[in-house]
Amino acid sequence: MEKRDLGRTGEKASILGFGCMRLPLNSPRVDDIDMDLAAKMLRKAIDAGVNYVDTAYAYHSAGTRDKPGASEPFVAQALRGGYREKVILATKLPTWLVKSHRDMHKYLDEQLKRLDAGAIDFYLAHNLNASIWEPLQSYKIQDFFDEAVKDGRIRFPAFSFHDGYAVFEKISQSYDWAMAQIQYNYLDREHQAGIKGLNLAIARGMAVVVMEPLRGGFLARHVPPEVATKFQAKRPGWSMASWAFKWIWAHGGVSTALSGMSDMAQVEDNLKSAREFGESGFAGEDERAVEEAVAYFKDRLQVNCTQCGYCLPCPSGVDIPKNLSFLNQYFFFDAEETKKRCEFYYGIQVSPQERASQCVSCGECVEKCPQRIPIPESLARTAELYAAVK
């Protein structure tokens, strides 16, 4: 399997990474991982050349992100018998639980024990956004990373990100990060950090690891028939997931794309996609097919917001571009899962003070908008769609 440089670290990662966020379960409880099957899946991937394994403190936590999940202990068990030495291991600091500088050291030490590891290769500040980043600076997170690298508990400092480009730029320039993990796929080129964030990270010599290459599985399971039929006509042997992965791998700068695999069939399909990409790459006609698919999705846009930010600041504190992005995402796919996924991420990524419900329809944003979007009306629709989010 092809391996690529992880920025300036000197490490090389397989283009396909194994994400341990959506492992197979024995029951509806998210912390009840089917340990035998999940271990077979992970080891099969490693045996086939996958060498980047990603987990986090809260993955597979039962009902709340405030408690440690079952993913890290699973990884510790699955990597025994010589597998730990074959992989680059990444996990994440639960930033939303940190209330002091000492807390960061406490969670890292706890995770080292949970992972049965002497050191963690990439330790990420998890889920960074503007509201989380501000207190972390007061707790001197940069000093924490310096201390943890110096004493050998972690090898490389990194962060995962969920916010707009301006915040990504600020965070990426605040410290000598080794890697950034961003959401990126053929639909989300302008969403969150987007292509601008990808290019900034590359320019700074950082590795880029991609999460959500399948948009939570939607680009594998819920591609509209109008799009899927055209893809299948072009490449009859390619799965919908394969199209999404190969598009990412074909674009420079991405070290590895994480896949949250939940059954053996997904492991086999993703490994097949990586092998095929190594053999034949991604042709110009394939690129054109993806652009046709993107055009289909763009026709479903509710508002033509380019995320330029000219509408900001809002006198009421509403993050207008972020809310309009969530309005568009709500209508990209027809599946009922869309609503649940959007509500989940809206609750995490948009603070109560930034939400569309705070709009007072003053109209100041309309005068600033180059697209002349009826922003108050669009925010009212967004507030209605996400009214159930706490």
N, C-alpha and C positions, 0 to 999 in steps of 0.2 A: 504494500500500500504506500502511496506517495506520502512523503513527510516534508514538512516545510519549516523554515526557521521561525522560532518564537521570538520575533523582534531581535534585540541585541543580546539576548540571554545566553546564546550558544546552544540552547536546546532546540530539538526538532520534534514537531508534533505530527501525528497522522492527520490527514485532512478530515477524517471522521473521528469525532470524539464521542465518548460514552457518557451521557448525562444521567445521573442517578436520582432524578426527580419524579419519574413516572414509572417506577418498577412494578412488576406484576404482583398482585395481591392474592391472599388466601380468602379474603372476605371483603365486605364493603368498607371496613376500617382502613384508612389510608396508612396507618402504622403497622398493619399486618402484612408485611412483605412476604411473598412466597420465596423464602431464602434459597431453596434448592434450585428452582427454575431461574431466579434472577442471577445466581452465581454461575450457572451454566451459560446463560446469555453473555454475561460479562467476560467470562473466560474464553468463550468462543470468539468474541470480538478481539480480545487481546491476542489469541493464537493466530488470528487472521491479520494482525498488524496494527490494530488500534492501540495507541499508547498514551492517550490522554483521557483521564477519568475525572469527572467533575461531580462534586456533591456539595452539601451545605448543612449547617447546623439545624435548620428548620425543615429540611426536606423529609417528607413522610411523617410529619408531626400530626398527632391526632387532634384535629379541631381548632388548633391555635398555633400561631407562629411564635408564641412566647415560651414554648416548651421545646426541648431538644427532640428531633425526629429520629426515625429508625434508619435513615439512609446511611449516616456515617458508620454506625456499628455494622451494618450490612457490608459496606465497602471493606472495613477491616477484616471481616470474616472471608469475603470473597477473594481478597488479595493475598491470603496466606498460601503457603506452599510454593513460594518463589515468584508469585505474580506481582507483588509490590515492587520488586526490583525491575520489572519490565515496563513500568508506567510512570508518567508524570501525574502526580496527584494534586488536585486543586480542591479546596474547600473555602468556606466563606464565613467571615465574622458577622454575627447577627447584629447589625448596626443599630437597629431600632430598639434593642435592649440595652445598649451601652449608655450608662449614665455618668461615667467617670473614666479617667485614664486607666485606673486600676482594673476596671471591668474588661477592657480590651485584653489585657494580659490574662485575666481569669478565664475568659471564654476560649482564648487560644490554648491555654493549658488543658482545659476540659476537652477540647476537640482533639488534641494530640493523644489523650488517653482513649477517647472514643474511637479514634482511628487506629489505635495501637501503632502509632508512628513516632519515630524519633524526630522527624521533621516533615513539614509540608512544603511541597515544591512551589505552588502558587497559592498565596493566601489573599483572598479578595475581600475588600470592604463591600458588603452585599447591598444591592438595591439602592445605590446612591442616587439621590435627587436633591433639590435645593433645600428642602426642609430637613432632611437627614444630615446633609453635609455641614450645615451651619453649626449645630452643636458639636459635631465630631471635631471640628477645628478647635473649639474651645477646650476640648479634652486632649488636644495635641496628638491627633491621630498620626501625623507625620513622624513625630518622635517615637510613637509606639512601633511603627514599622521599622524605623532605624534600629531600635532596641532589639526587636525580634529577629531581624536579619543578622545583627551583630552577634547575638548569642546562639545563632544556628537553629532556632526553632522554625523559621521559615527561610526559604531561599529567595523568593521573588515577591515583591509587593504588587498588588493589582486591585482592580475594582470592577464591579458589575454595575450597570447603569440603566436607569429608567427616568429620563426627563428630556428636555429639549436641548438643542445644540448649544445654546449659549451657556447653559449649566455645564454641559460636557466640556466645553472649551475651558471654562474656569477651573474645573476639577483637574482636568488633564494637565494643566499648566501649573498646578499648585504643588506638584511633587514629582520626583523622578520615578514614575510608575514603570514597571516592566511590561504590564499588559492591561488592556481594557476588554471587558466582555460586554458586547452590545447586541441589541436586537436588530437583526438585519435579514431580509429576504427580498424576493423580487417585487413584493408589494410595498415593503417598508423601507424604501430608499430615502425618503424625506422624513420619516417618522422618528421621533426621539433623536439619537445622535446622527443616524442616517449616514449617507455617503460622505457628507462633510466631516462628520466625526471620525469615520473610517480613515479618510485621507489625513486628517490632523494627527491621528494616532500614528499612522505610518511615518509621517514627516518627523515625528518626535522619536522615532525608533522603537515604538512600543509594538508588542505583539497584539493582534486582534483575534479574539475568540468570539465566534458568533453563536448567540442563543436564539431560540425561536426561528430556526431556518424554515420550519414548516408552519409557522404561525400557530403554535399550539396544536399542530396536527391538521389544521384546516386545509392546508395546501396539499395534504395527502388524502384526507377522508372526505372533504366537502367541496372539492373543485366543481363548479357548476358544469352540467353536461355540455353546454355550449363551448366551454373551454376544454374539458376533458376529451371530447370527441376529436378536436383538432390536434391535441397533443398525441393521442393514440394513432391518428392517421400519419403523423410525422415519424414517430418512433414506436412502432407496435410493441416492442419489448420493454419499454421504459414505464415504470410506475409513476404515479403523480409525485410521490416523494422524490423520486430520482430526478425529475425535472428541476425541482426546487434546490436540491443539493448541488447538482451539476452547474446550475446558474451561479451559485455562490462560489464554488471552487474555480470557476472560469474567470473570476474577477480577482485581480491581484490584491495582495495585502492581507487577505484572510488566512490565518495559520490553520485553524481548524473550525469545523462547524459541529456543534453539539447536537446529538440526537437523544431525546428522552425515550428510549425504547421500552415497550411494556409487554412484548411477547417475542418469541423466537422468530416468527415470520418477519417481524420488523428488522431484527438483527440481520437476518439473511438478505433481505431486500436492500438494506443500507450498505452492507458489505459488497453486494453485487454492484450497486451504484458506484461505489468507490473504485472497484476493479475496472468497471467499464470506463470510468473517467480517465483512469490511468492509461488505458489502452487507446482510447479514441478522442478524449477531450470533449469539447463542446463547440460545435460548428456554427458558422454564421447563420445557417438556416434554423438552427435550434434557438439562437438568440432572437431571431425574428418571430418565432413561434411564441416565445415568452412575451415579447413586446405586444403581440396581438392579444395575449391573455390579459396583460396589464391594461390595455385599452378597454377591454370588456369591463374590468373592475372599475375603471375610472368613470365609465358611463353610469355607474351606480352611486357615484359621489352625490351627497346631499348638498354640500356646499363646496365651492371651488376655492378653498382656503389653501394658500401656498406656504403657510407657517412662517411668513415673513416677519411677523411680530410688530408691524407698524401700528397695530391697534393698541399696543401696550404703552404705558401702564394703564390699567383699568382703575378708575377711581374707587371701585368697590373691591378691588383685589382679585377679580376673576382672571384666571389664566385662559384667555380667550382661545388662542391657537390650540392648546391642549384639549379643551372642551370640544371644539369643532372637529378635532381629529377623532375623538371618541364618538361623535355623532356620525361621522363617515364610517367608522369601523363597524358600527352597529348594523349597517345595511350591506356590508360586503358579501356576506354569506347568508343563505336562507335557513341554515340549520338552527334548531332551538339552542344548541350549544353556544351559538354566537352570543346570545343574550347573557348567559351565565359567565362566559369568559370575559366579556366586556365589563360586566358589573364587578367582577372580581378585581380586574386591573384598575378600573376607575376608583375603587375603594382604596387601592394601594398607592396609585400614582398621582391622584388628585386630592390634595388636602381639602378639608371642609371649607376653608377660607377661600380656596381657589375655584370652587365649583360653580357651575352655571346657575345654581339656585340663588347665588348672591347677587346676580344681575338686577339692577333697579331700572333698566331701560332708559338710561340717561341719554343714549344716542351719541355720546362723544366718540365711541369707536367707529361708528359708521362713517364719520367725516374723515377719519384717518385711513380707512381701508382702501387700498388701491383697486381691489376687486369689486368694491361697492356691495359687499355682502350685507344682507339685512341681519346684522349680528344679533341684536336683541331677540328677534324672532327665532333665530337659530339656537340661541342659548336657552330660550324657553322650551324648545323641543328637546334639547339635550337634558335639561332639568327634569322634564317629564319622563324621559326614557330611563333616567338613572335615579328616580325618586326613591327607590327602595334601598339604595346604597347608604349604609350608615357611616 
